[in-house]
Amino acid sequence: MDWQSLLASVLPMLPAQYAGDLVTVGTFLVALCALLARFWPRPAEGSRWMKLYALVNSVAQNKGHATNASDSDGKPA
């Protein structure tokens, strides 16, 4: 089962207020990660921050579109 069909089966069971809150929080998280990804330079290889950096870039959907896009695909700038 893919995530879209799972979401389509779960969302109708949520009250509209909670679904709206969920969308608002999700939108805020994506926007916050996009802002962080814009200004956060790639950490050095082997750094313990690399996993968090990769998570922020994936939530921000920063694959080839942001200023540090060369960072997000694993190639140094």
Secondary structure in CASP SS format (residue, H / E / C, confidence):
PFRMAT SS
TARGET T0000
AUTHOR 0000-0000-0000
METHOD secondary structure of the structure
MODEL  1
M C 1.00
D C 1.00
W H 1.00
Q H 1.00
S H 1.00
L H 1.00
L H 1.00
A H 1.00
S H 1.00
V H 1.00
L H 1.00
P H 1.00
M H 1.00
L C 1.00
P C 1.00
A H 1.00
Q H 1.00
Y H 1.00
A H 1.00
G H 1.00
D H 1.00
L H 1.00
V H 1.00
T H 1.00
V H 1.00
G H 1.00
T H 1.00
F H 1.00
L H 1.00
V H 1.00
A H 1.00
L H 1.00
C H 1.00
A H 1.00
L H 1.00
L H 1.00
A H 1.00
R H 1.00
F H 1.00
W C 1.00
P C 1.00
R C 1.00
P C 1.00
A C 1.00
E C 1.00
G C 1.00
S C 1.00
R C 1.00
W C 1.00
M H 1.00
K H 1.00
L H 1.00
Y H 1.00
A H 1.00
L H 1.00
V H 1.00
N H 1.00
S H 1.00
V H 1.00
A C 1.00
Q C 1.00
N C 1.00
K C 1.00
G C 1.00
H C 1.00
A C 1.00
T C 1.00
N C 1.00
A H 1.00
S H 1.00
D H 1.00
S H 1.00
D C 1.00
G C 1.00
K C 1.00
P C 1.00
A C 1.00
END
